[in-house]
Amino acid sequence: MRLDVYRSCSRQEKVQVLEAFWRSHVKSSDRIHLAAVQYGPYAVICLVAVAVELAVIIALALSRAIVIGLIAILLEVVAVTSLWWALVRTRAVRRDFTLN
């Protein structure tokens, strides 16, 4: 996974990359857009890892501590929703990059 453009960005540019990736209809420079394209798969992989970890916690917690299990289920919903949005934005950012 290439993140060379993203890694070479300054702190302020990384904020712009995150805005360009997570929000729709954001105008950005080619460099920021390329960094957002590179950031997309990384975000998806990280969210998949979080969702899998929460699934394990849910499976273990529901048989032992119902409150922890319910909290984990709520967090799982947030993680899966974020994963869905990351997939949508990854495709959109990539599509916009190939159109330019």
N, C-alpha and C positions, 0 to 999 in steps of 0.2 A: 504494500500500500504506500503510495507516494504522498508525502506531505511536505515536500521541499518548499513549495511556495508558501504554504501556511506557516511552516516553521520560521521562514525568513521574515515574516511580517512582524511589525512592531506591535506593542500592546494595543495601541489605538486601532491599528489595522485589523487586529484579531477581533476586536469588538465589531468592526464593520463587517468582517467575514461572518460572524455569528448572526448579525442582523440580515445580511444578504442570504444566508442559508435558512434561517428559521422563519423569516417573514417573507410574505409574497409582495410583489410590486415594489421592491426596493431597487433603486438605481445604484449601480456601483461601477468602479473602474474594472478594466479587464483583469488586472492583477488580483483584486479582491474577489472577483467572480471565479477566477481559476482556483484560488485558495478555497473558496466555498465548494467548488466541485470536488476538490481533493478531500475536504473535511467530511463530506456526506457519507461515504462508506465507513469512515471511522466512527461517526456518530451512530450509525445503524448497528455496527458491531458492538459498541459499548452498551447500547440499549437492549440488544438481544441478551448480552451477558447479565444485565440487571434483571431482565424479565425471567431468565432461567433461574437465577439465584433466588428471586422472590417465589418462584414456583416451588422450589425445594423447601423454602421456609414455610410456605403455606401447607405443603404436604406434611411436614413434621409438626407444625404448630397446631393444626386443627385437632389432632388427636390428644394434644397435651394442654394447650393454653388457647382457648377459643378467642380471647381478646387479641392476643398476638396474631392469631390467624386472620381475624377480621381486619386488623390494621394492615397486615401484609396483602390481603385481597384488595383493599383500597389502593395501596401503593402499586400493586400489579396493574390495576386499571389505569392508573396514571402512566406507568411505564409502557404499557401496550399502546395507549393512545399516543404517547410521545414517539414510540417506534413507528406507528402508522404515519404520523406527520413527518417524521424524518425520511421515511421511504417516499412519501409524496414529494417532499421538497428536494430529495436527491434526484429524483427523475426530472423534476421541473428545472432545477439548476443546470443539470446536464443537458437537457433539451435546449434551454436558453443559450447555453455556451456553444452548442453546435450550430445554432441558428446565426450566431454572430460571426 
